Amino acid sequence: MDHMLHMLTVRQRQCDLDIKNLILEFNKNRKISRRVQQVSESIRNSQTNSANSPSLGHYRKASGGFIDKLNPKDLDAIIAEITLMHSRVTG
């Protein structure tokens, strides 16, 4: 019985490690942290500068430089992927 418990513990650790690596690769390949930053900056920009924000292309940051606008279809696809992963884990 102890041997079986040990095997399950080892398998669970490996599964946890594999899932962690999968999520890290997903985040890297989909540039999740960059997109979160873009969404945050877009929200801040729209709150402070809504009348002056162009609707296409890119917009000027208050600190200088430009930020590319997010493509809603790209975000929608990523949200759909995350939703699917979540439903498979919880369902």
KETI-176324 format. One record per residue: residue number from 1; x, y, z of N, C-alpha, C, O in turn. Coordinates in steps of 0.05 Angstrom, whole numbers, plus 5000, padded with zeros to 4 digits. Layout:
N
NUM,X,Y,Z,X,Y,Z,X,Y,Z,X,Y,Z
...
This chain:
91
1,5016,4976,5000,5000,5000,5000,5017,5025,5000,5011,5044,4986
2,5039,5025,5016,5057,5048,5017,5070,5052,4990,5075,5075,4981
3,5077,5030,4976,5089,5032,4950,5070,5045,4930,5078,5062,4914
4,5044,5038,4931,5024,5050,4913,5021,5080,4919,5019,5096,4900
5,5021,5087,4944,5018,5115,4952,5042,5131,4942,5040,5153,4932
6,5066,5120,4944,5090,5132,4934,5089,5136,4904,5096,5158,4894
7,5080,5116,4890,5078,5118,4860,5058,5140,4853,5063,5155,4834
8,5036,5142,4867,5016,5162,4861,5027,5190,4867,5022,5209,4852
9,5042,5193,4888,5054,5218,4895,5074,5227,4873,5075,5250,4865
10,5091,5208,4864,5110,5214,4843,5096,5222,4817,5104,5241,4804
11,5075,5208,4810,5060,5214,4786,5046,5241,4788,5045,5256,4769
12,5036,5247,4812,5023,5273,4815,5043,5296,4813,5037,5316,4800
13,5066,5293,4824,5087,5313,4821,5095,5317,4792,5098,5340,4783
14,5098,5295,4777,5105,5297,4749,5082,5311,4733,5087,5327,4716
15,5058,5303,4740,5035,5316,4726,5034,5346,4732,5030,5362,4714
16,5038,5353,4757,5039,5382,4764,5061,5397,4749,5056,5419,4740
17,5084,5385,4747,5106,5397,4733,5100,5400,4703,5106,5420,4691
18,5088,5379,4691,5081,5380,4663,5060,5401,4658,5062,5416,4638
19,5040,5404,4675,5020,5424,4672,5032,5452,4675,5025,5470,4659
20,5049,5455,4694,5063,5481,4698,5078,5489,4673,5076,5512,4664
21,5093,5470,4661,5108,5475,4637,5090,5481,4613,5096,5499,4597
22,5067,5467,4612,5048,5472,4591,5037,5501,4592,5035,5515,4572
23,5030,5509,4616,5019,5536,4620,5040,5557,4614,5034,5578,4602
24,5065,5552,4623,5086,5571,4617,5091,5574,4587,5094,5596,4577
25,5090,5552,4573,5094,5553,4543,5070,5567,4530,5074,5582,4511
26,5046,5561,4539,5022,5574,4529,5025,5605,4532,5021,5620,4513
27,5032,5613,4556,5035,5642,4562,5057,5654,4544,5053,5676,4534
28,5079,5640,4540,5100,5650,4524,5092,5651,4494,5097,5672,4481
29,5080,5630,4484,5073,5629,4456,5050,5649,4449,5050,5660,4427
30,5032,5653,4468,5010,5672,4463,5016,5700,4472,5000,5718,4470
31,5040,5704,4484,5049,5730,4493,5028,5742,4513,5020,5765,4510
32,5020,5726,4532,4999,5733,4550,5007,5758,4567,4991,5777,4569
33,5031,5758,4578,5038,5781,4595,5039,5807,4579,5031,5828,4589
34,5048,5805,4554,5049,5829,4537,5020,5839,4531,5015,5863,4531
35,5003,5820,4526,4975,5827,4519,4961,5839,4544,4945,5858,4541
36,4966,5828,4567,4955,5839,4592,4964,5867,4596,4949,5885,4603
37,4990,5872,4591,5001,5899,4594,4988,5917,4573,4981,5940,4580
38,4984,5908,4549,4971,5925,4528,4943,5932,4536,4934,5954,4533
39,4928,5912,4547,4901,5918,4555,4900,5938,4577,4884,5957,4577
40,4918,5935,4597,4919,5954,4619,4926,5982,4610,4914,6001,4618
41,4946,5984,4592,4954,6010,4581,4931,6022,4564,4927,6046,4565
42,4917,6005,4549,4895,6015,4533,4872,6026,4551,4860,6046,4545
43,4867,6012,4573,4846,6021,4591,4855,6048,4604,4839,6067,4605
44,4880,6049,4613,4890,6075,4624,4888,6097,4604,4880,6119,4610
45,4896,6091,4579,4896,6112,4558,4868,6121,4552,4863,6145,4549
46,4849,6102,4550,4822,6110,4544,4809,6126,4566,4791,6142,4561
47,4817,6121,4591,4806,6136,4613,4817,6165,4614,4803,6183,4622
48,4842,6169,4606,4854,6195,4608,4853,6211,4582,4855,6235,4582
49,4849,6197,4559,4853,6209,4534,4832,6200,4513,4838,6199,4489
50,4808,6194,4522,4789,6180,4504,4782,6197,4479,4778,6185,4458
51,4782,6223,4480,4775,6239,4457,4798,6240,4437,4793,6244,4413
52,4822,6236,4446,4845,6239,4428,4856,6213,4418,4876,6213,4403
53,4845,6190,4425,4855,6164,4417,4846,6157,4389,4821,6155,4385
54,4864,6152,4370,4855,6143,4344,4843,6115,4346,4850,6100,4364
55,4826,6108,4328,4813,6082,4330,4828,6059,4316,4822,6036,4320
56,4848,6066,4300,4862,6045,4285,4892,6049,4289,4902,6071,4297
57,4907,6028,4283,4936,6030,4283,4949,6029,4310,4951,6008,4322
58,4958,6052,4319,4971,6054,4345,4965,6081,4357,4954,6099,4344
59,4972,6084,4383,4968,6109,4395,4993,6117,4411,5009,6101,4417
60,4995,6143,4417,5018,6154,4431,5014,6150,4461,4993,6157,4471
61,5035,6140,4474,5035,6138,4503,5041,6165,4515,5054,6182,4502
62,5031,6170,4539,5036,6195,4553,5066,6199,4557,5076,6222,4557
63,5081,6177,4561,5109,6179,4567,5126,6180,4541,5150,6181,4542
64,5113,6181,4518,5126,6181,4492,5126,6154,4480,5121,6134,4493
65,5132,6152,4454,5131,6127,4440,5103,6119,4432,5084,6134,4437
66,5101,6096,4420,5075,6087,4411,5069,6059,4421,5088,6044,4427
67,5044,6052,4423,5035,6025,4430,5017,6015,4408,4999,6029,4399
68,5023,5990,4399,5005,5978,4379,4978,5973,4392,4976,5964,4415
69,4957,5978,4377,4930,5971,4387,4926,5941,4386,4938,5927,4370
70,4910,5932,4404,4903,5904,4406,4883,5896,4384,4866,5913,4377
71,4885,5872,4374,4866,5862,4355,4845,5847,4371,4851,5826,4383
72,4820,5856,4372,4799,5842,4387,4796,5813,4379,4789,5796,4396
73,4799,5806,4354,4796,5778,4345,4818,5761,4357,4813,5738,4364
74,4843,5772,4359,4864,5757,4372,4858,5751,4401,4861,5729,4411
75,4848,5772,4415,4841,5769,4443,4819,5749,4447,4819,5733,4465
76,4799,5750,4429,4776,5732,4430,4786,5703,4427,4776,5685,4441
77,4804,5698,4409,4814,5671,4404,4829,5661,4429,4827,5638,4437
78,4845,5678,4441,4860,5670,4465,4841,5665,4488,4844,5645,4503
79,4821,5682,4492,4801,5678,4513,4786,5652,4508,4781,5637,4527
80,4780,5645,4483,4767,5620,4477,4785,5596,4484,4775,5576,4495
81,4810,5598,4479,4829,5577,4486,4831,5573,4516,4830,5550,4526
82,4833,5595,4531,4834,5594,4560,4808,5582,4571,4809,5566,4590
83,4786,5590,4560,4760,5580,4569,4758,5550,4564,4748,5535,4581
84,4767,5541,4541,4767,5512,4535,4784,5497,4554,4776,5476,4564
85,4809,5507,4560,4826,5494,4579,4813,5492,4606,4814,5471,4619
86,4801,5514,4615,4788,5514,4641,4765,5495,4642,4761,5481,4662
87,4749,5493,4621,4726,5475,4621,4735,5445,4622,4721,5429,4633
88,4758,5439,4609,4768,5412,4610,4779,5405,4637,4778,5382,4645
89,4790,5424,4652,4800,5419,4678,4778,5416,4699,4779,5399,4716
90,4758,5433,4696,4736,5433,4716,4713,5415,4709,4696,5409,4726
91,4711,5408,4684,4687,5393,4675,4690,5365,4675,4672,5350,4668
